[in-house]
Amino acid sequence: MIATVTLNPAVDKTYTCTGILPGQVNRMDSAKNLAGGKGINVAKVLRQYGYPVRTLGFLGGYSGKLIEDYTVSIGAESLFTKVAGETRCSVNILSQDGYVTELLEPGPQISREELSRFMRDFEKGISDCRLVALSGSVPESVPGGIYSDLIRWAKVKGKKVLLDTSGVFLKEGVTQAPFMVKPNLKELEFLTDRRLRELDEVMEAALLVHGWGIPHVLVSMGEKGIVYVREGEILRVRTPRVRALNTVGCGDSVVAAFAMGYLQEMDAEALLRYCAGLSAANASTLENGVIPAELAKRLAEEAQVEYLTPGAY
């Protein structure tokens, strides 16, 4: 069993259009409402590949009901903590010029009593899980140390934690040395307080984070691939180009692929190919977290993996 935690889930409203003109009326070509949030996307990918998943987090109101109904419909267990506030909506506008515009609501207010109930649900929900994935943003009313608290508690229970978040929640979370952390370039810059322009700089920053006691560090770099540090090794993968329709969920696909690859005991190179294949395949579809399996397999096979040496670039 794998637990996914989404503290700030959302109903993703995905629109397509020719282009966006600020300050003017913009008519959309299509609209679709989807259950979203980074941890929800991780759960979607895991369920597509048949892995048992338990979903946790905060849900409230009509939007929350839509998300819970969806998670149950894909075969995931729902152990969400119900709150009085309304679960947020996020708007993703995909225009034909290649730009993706996101409008993100802040999320509901979480009371102390609701937070206490979630902590009890979390303790119960991870009891039989090998991996716990903590993903995404956090409602403003939740303390900044929430992820570090969850990581500490999960490690006490012998669970391996995968962390994918940003800002203060990332900085606080890594202090508890999760099993894996997956920053993008901007998040790695924030985490290490460095500007990262060259590959050598990215490698050195990833090694620094690895040195904090984090066994697996994956840095997602968009079209430039993924840098992976483990046991002192540094690998980089680049995948063949795909026509990207929607890049939302690519990082979540990496987290899901890492979880599956780890449970399958893949070696570093195979695991990294798997991560790259699923991430690139995700970008080829309009619905985030939906993986064309055959395309993902082909992209993983075609992905180019190289072992890197600091100072060589």
C-alpha positions in Angstrom: 0.0 0.0 0.0 1.2 3.5 -0.8 -0.3 6.6 0.9 -0.6 9.9 -0.9 -1.1 13.1 1.1 -2.7 16.1 -0.6 -3.2 18.8 2.0 -4.5 21.4 -0.6 -6.3 19.4 -3.3 -8.3 21.2 -6.0 -10.8 20.7 -8.8 -8.7 21.4 -11.9 -10.6 23.4 -14.5 -8.7 22.8 -17.7 -9.5 25.2 -20.6 -8.1 25.2 -24.1 -8.1 28.3 -26.3 -6.2 30.0 -29.2 -4.5 32.5 -26.8 -5.1 34.8 -23.8 -5.5 38.5 -24.1 -5.3 40.3 -20.7 -8.0 42.8 -20.0 -10.3 41.4 -22.6 -13.1 38.8 -22.9 -11.5 35.4 -23.6 -13.7 32.6 -24.9 -12.5 29.1 -24.4 -12.6 26.3 -27.0 -13.2 23.6 -24.4 -13.6 23.1 -20.7 -13.1 20.1 -18.4 -13.3 19.7 -14.6 -10.9 17.1 -13.1 -9.9 16.0 -9.6 -6.5 17.6 -9.0 -3.7 18.5 -6.6 -0.3 17.0 -6.8 -1.0 14.1 -4.5 -4.2 13.3 -6.4 -2.2 13.1 -9.6 0.3 10.8 -8.0 -2.6 8.5 -6.9 -4.0 8.6 -10.4 -0.8 7.4 -12.0 -0.3 4.7 -9.3 -3.8 3.4 -9.9 -3.4 3.3 -13.6 -0.5 0.8 -13.0 -2.5 -1.2 -10.5 -0.9 -0.2 -7.3 -3.0 0.0 -4.1 -3.3 3.6 -2.9 -4.8 5.3 0.1 -5.5 9.0 -0.3 -5.3 11.5 2.7 -5.6 15.2 3.1 -8.3 17.8 3.6 -11.6 17.9 1.6 -14.7 20.1 2.0 -17.9 21.2 0.2 -19.0 20.4 -3.3 -15.5 20.5 -4.8 -14.3 18.1 -2.1 -17.1 15.7 -2.8 -16.2 15.7 -6.5 -12.6 14.8 -5.7 -13.5 12.1 -3.2 -16.0 10.5 -5.6 -13.2 10.4 -8.3 -10.6 8.8 -6.1 -13.0 6.1 -5.1 -14.0 5.6 -8.8 -10.4 4.8 -9.7 -10.1 2.3 -6.9 -8.1 4.3 -4.4 -9.1 4.2 -0.7 -10.3 7.5 0.7 -9.3 8.6 4.1 -9.6 12.3 3.6 -10.3 14.5 6.6 -13.5 16.5 6.1 -13.4 20.2 6.8 -16.0 23.0 6.9 -14.4 25.1 4.2 -14.7 24.6 0.5 -11.9 22.8 -1.4 -10.3 25.1 -3.9 -10.5 25.2 -7.7 -7.5 25.7 -10.0 -7.7 27.0 -13.5 -5.3 25.7 -16.2 -5.5 27.5 -19.5 -3.8 25.7 -22.4 -3.4 28.0 -25.4 -2.3 27.0 -28.9 0.8 29.2 -28.7 2.2 26.8 -26.1 1.7 28.8 -23.0 0.1 27.3 -19.9 -1.5 29.8 -17.6 -2.5 28.7 -14.1 -4.9 30.5 -11.7 -4.6 29.0 -8.2 -7.1 29.6 -5.3 -5.5 29.6 -1.8 -7.6 26.8 -0.3 -9.8 26.6 2.8 -9.1 27.7 6.3 -8.2 24.7 8.5 -9.1 24.9 12.2 -7.0 23.5 15.0 -9.6 20.8 15.6 -9.6 19.8 11.9 -5.8 19.7 11.9 -5.9 17.4 15.0 -8.3 15.1 13.2 -6.1 14.9 10.2 -3.1 14.0 12.3 -5.1 11.1 13.8 -6.2 10.1 10.3 -2.6 10.3 9.1 -1.4 8.0 11.8 -4.1 5.5 11.0 -3.7 5.8 7.2 0.0 5.1 7.0 0.0 2.1 9.4 0.2 -0.6 6.6 1.9 1.5 3.9 5.5 1.1 2.7 5.7 4.5 1.1 4.2 7.8 2.0 4.1 10.6 -0.7 3.7 14.1 0.6 2.9 16.4 -2.3 1.9 20.0 -3.1 1.0 23.2 -1.4 -0.6 23.7 2.0 -3.6 25.8 3.1 -2.4 29.2 4.5 -3.8 28.4 8.0 -1.7 25.2 8.3 1.6 25.7 10.1 4.7 25.8 8.0 6.3 22.8 9.8 3.4 20.4 8.9 5.5 18.4 6.4 8.4 18.1 8.8 6.0 16.9 11.5 4.5 14.3 9.1 8.0 13.1 8.0 9.2 12.7 11.5 6.1 10.7 12.6 6.2 8.5 9.5 9.9 7.7 10.0 9.2 6.8 13.6 6.7 4.3 12.2 9.3 2.9 9.8 7.8 4.4 6.6 9.8 5.8 3.7 8.6 9.3 2.7 8.7 11.0 -0.7 8.5 14.8 -0.6 7.5 17.1 -3.4 6.6 20.6 -2.3 8.0 24.1 -2.4 8.8 27.2 -0.3 9.0 27.0 3.4 7.3 23.6 3.4 10.2 22.2 1.4 12.8 23.8 3.6 11.2 22.6 6.8 10.5 19.2 5.3 14.1 18.4 4.3 15.3 19.0 7.9 13.8 15.6 8.7 15.6 13.8 5.9 12.8 12.2 3.8 13.7 9.1 1.8 13.3 11.1 -1.5 12.9 14.7 -2.4 12.0 16.0 -5.9 12.6 19.7 -6.4 12.5 21.5 -9.7 15.3 24.0 -10.6 13.6 26.9 -8.9 12.8 24.9 -5.8 16.4 23.6 -5.7 17.7 27.2 -5.9 15.4 28.2 -3.0 16.4 25.2 -1.0 20.2 25.8 -1.4 20.1 29.6 -1.7 22.1 29.4 -4.9 21.6 30.5 -8.5 21.8 27.4 -10.8 22.5 28.1 -14.4 25.0 25.4 -15.4 24.7 21.7 -15.1 27.7 21.6 -12.7 25.9 24.0 -10.4 22.8 21.8 -10.4 24.9 18.7 -9.6 26.6 20.4 -6.7 23.4 21.7 -5.3 21.8 18.2 -5.6 24.8 16.6 -3.9 24.5 19.2 -1.1 20.9 18.2 -0.5 21.9 14.5 -0.6 24.5 15.2 2.0 21.8 16.3 4.4 20.9 12.7 4.9 18.4 12.4 2.0 19.1 9.1 0.1 17.4 10.0 -3.2 17.4 13.5 -4.8 15.6 13.9 -8.2 15.8 17.3 -9.8 13.3 17.8 -12.6 14.5 20.3 -15.3 11.8 20.2 -17.9 13.1 19.6 -21.4 16.6 19.3 -20.0 15.7 16.1 -18.2 16.2 14.9 -14.7 19.3 14.8 -12.5 19.3 12.0 -9.9 21.7 11.7 -7.0 21.9 8.5 -4.9 24.6 6.8 -2.9 27.1 9.3 -4.2 26.3 8.6 -7.9 25.0 11.3 -10.2 22.9 10.4 -13.2 21.1 12.5 -15.8 18.4 11.3 -18.2 17.1 13.0 -21.3 14.0 11.8 -23.2 13.0 12.2 -26.8 10.9 15.2 -27.5 7.1 14.9 -27.4 4.5 17.3 -28.4 3.6 18.8 -25.0 -0.1 19.5 -24.7 -0.1 19.9 -20.9 2.9 19.9 -18.6 0.8 19.9 -15.4 1.4 16.6 -13.6 4.8 15.8 -15.0 6.5 16.1 -11.7 3.8 14.1 -10.0 4.4 11.4 -12.6 8.1 11.3 -11.6 7.1 10.8 -8.0 4.7 8.0 -8.9 7.3 6.4 -11.2 9.9 6.6 -8.5 7.6 4.9 -6.0 6.8 2.0 -8.4 10.4 1.6 -9.5 11.6 1.5 -6.0 9.1 -1.2 -5.0 10.1 -3.1 -8.1 13.7 -2.9 -7.0 14.9 -1.3 -10.2 18.5 -0.3 -10.5 19.3 3.5 -10.7 19.4 3.6 -14.5 16.2 1.7 -15.1 14.4 3.7 -12.4 15.5 7.0 -14.0 14.4 5.9 -17.4 11.0 4.9 -15.9 10.6 8.3 -14.3 11.5 10.1 -17.6 9.2 8.0 -19.7 6.1 8.5 -17.5 6.8 12.2 -17.1 7.2 12.8 -20.9 4.2 10.7 -21.7 2.1 12.7 -19.2 2.9 15.9 -21.1 1.5 14.4 -24.3 -2.1 14.4 -23.0 -4.5 17.2 -22.0 -5.6 15.5 -18.8 -2.8 15.6 -16.2 -1.9 12.4 -14.5 -3.1 10.2 -17.4 -0.3 8.1 -18.9 -0.4 6.5 -22.4 1.3 3.3 -21.2 2.7 2.2 -24.6 4.2 5.7 -25.2 5.6 5.8 -21.7 7.3 2.4 -22.3 8.8 3.5 -25.6 10.0 6.8 -24.3 11.6 5.1 -21.3 13.5 2.7 -23.7 14.7 5.6 -25.8 15.7 7.8 -22.9 19.4 8.6 -22.7 21.1 8.1 -19.3 24.6 9.3 -18.5 26.7 9.2 -15.4 28.0 12.6 -14.4 31.1 13.9 -12.7 31.1 17.3 -11.0 33.5 19.7 -12.7 33.3 18.0 -16.1 30.7 20.5 -17.5 
